[in-house]
Amino acid sequence: MRTNCSQVVIENFFEPGILYLLLKKPSYGYEIQKELKKNCICEVNIGNLYRCLSRMQKQGYIKREGLKSDIGPKRFSYSITKEGKIYLSSWIDSLKKQKKVISSLINNYKKII
């Protein structure tokens, strides 16, 4: 039985966060990780982030471009595709519905305490 709900995570919540950030501008993996924490208040392990980026690339939501680096190995920049914009819009619609459900529970709870 779960006794502490403060660590409950909405599964794959960082997906729309990634797409939102890439909608603003193309970016690199480590920059995405930093911006997720800053803009979306969402921390993600770098390994999980790269697995998610790979999966979303295979699904056609983002594309990856290899760029030469003067200071080290090739770097990969990610950008959102047309399909990714549609997918992000769907995520936002779903999150709006979930927000209503969550807000309703919180408001009803407040009425009885």
C-alpha positions in Angstrom: 0.0 0.0 0.0 1.3 3.4 -0.9 1.7 5.7 2.1 3.3 8.7 0.4 1.6 10.1 -2.7 4.0 13.1 -3.1 6.2 11.0 -5.5 3.3 9.9 -7.7 4.3 10.7 -11.3 2.0 11.0 -14.3 3.4 8.4 -16.6 5.2 9.9 -19.7 4.3 13.5 -18.6 7.6 14.7 -19.8 6.6 13.8 -23.4 4.4 16.9 -23.9 7.1 18.9 -22.0 9.7 17.8 -24.6 7.4 18.6 -27.5 6.5 22.0 -26.0 10.2 22.9 -25.6 10.9 21.7 -29.2 8.0 23.8 -30.4 9.8 26.8 -29.0 13.1 25.9 -30.6 15.3 22.9 -31.7 17.5 21.7 -28.9 20.0 19.1 -27.6 19.3 16.3 -25.1 21.1 17.9 -22.1 19.5 21.3 -22.8 16.1 19.6 -23.0 16.7 18.0 -19.6 17.7 21.3 -18.1 14.7 23.2 -19.7 12.2 20.5 -18.6 13.3 21.1 -15.0 13.2 24.9 -15.4 10.0 25.3 -17.5 7.9 22.3 -16.8 9.0 21.5 -13.2 9.7 18.0 -14.4 12.9 16.1 -13.6 13.8 13.2 -15.9 16.8 10.9 -15.8 19.0 11.5 -18.9 18.8 7.8 -19.9 15.0 7.9 -19.8 15.1 11.2 -21.7 17.2 9.7 -24.5 15.0 6.6 -24.7 11.9 8.9 -25.0 13.6 11.0 -27.7 14.4 7.8 -29.6 10.9 6.5 -29.3 9.3 9.8 -30.4 11.7 10.0 -33.3 10.7 6.5 -34.4 7.0 7.5 -34.1 7.7 10.6 -36.3 6.9 13.2 -33.7 10.5 14.6 -33.7 13.5 14.5 -36.0 17.1 14.3 -35.1 20.0 16.0 -36.9 23.7 15.3 -36.3 25.8 18.4 -36.1 29.6 18.6 -36.0 31.0 19.9 -32.7 34.3 21.8 -32.5 34.8 20.6 -28.9 34.0 16.9 -29.1 31.9 14.2 -30.8 28.9 14.8 -33.1 26.0 16.4 -31.3 22.4 15.7 -32.1 19.8 18.4 -32.3 16.1 17.6 -32.0 13.1 19.4 -33.5 9.4 18.8 -33.6 7.6 17.6 -36.8 4.2 18.4 -38.1 3.0 15.1 -36.6 4.6 16.0 -33.3 2.6 19.3 -33.2 -0.6 17.3 -33.7 0.4 14.9 -31.0 1.3 17.8 -28.6 -2.2 19.3 -29.3 -3.8 16.0 -28.4 -1.7 15.8 -25.2 -2.8 19.4 -24.2 -6.5 18.5 -24.8 -6.1 15.4 -22.6 -4.3 17.3 -19.9 -7.1 19.9 -19.9 -9.7 17.1 -19.3 -7.5 15.6 -16.5 -7.2 19.1 -15.0 -11.0 19.3 -14.7 -11.2 15.9 -13.0 -8.4 16.7 -10.6 -9.8 20.1 -9.8 -13.2 18.6 -9.2 -11.8 16.1 -6.7 -9.8 18.8 -4.9 -12.7 21.2 -4.7 -15.1 18.5 -3.5 -12.6 17.5 -0.9 -12.2 21.1 0.3 -16.0 21.3 0.8 -16.0 18.4 3.3 -12.9 19.1 5.4 
